[in-house]
Amino acid sequence: DAPGGPSSKPTVTLPAVSLAMPFAALLLNGFKTLETRNNELFAPYEGRRVVVRVGMKDWDNASWKLWHPAGAADLRPGFRRGDAAGVVDVGETRRLASFD
């Protein structure tokens, strides 16, 4: 059918961010609710939904395992690196001078 025809489904266009593992999975699995960065990646998306793409790289520090249960960073069945694996709502964003 032609676009807009009877079998067309509505579409939504959303911005996307790519997050390294394990952070993409921790976020999508509900274990990660706060994101700290040294840049303002999320500022333009405050109050909006964004697609989370699972990055191809791993974060090179395993300290996250100290605070999360086994399996927390597993991708849901059917998803792999490089996939757009979920949608999240971006809350308040702010620039901090320090972590005090």
Secondary structure, DSSP 4 states (H G I P E B T S, - for coil): --TTSTT--------EEEEEETHHHHHHTTS------SS-TTGGGTTSEEEEEEEEEE-S-GGGGGTS-TTTTPPPTT--TTSEEEEEE-------S---
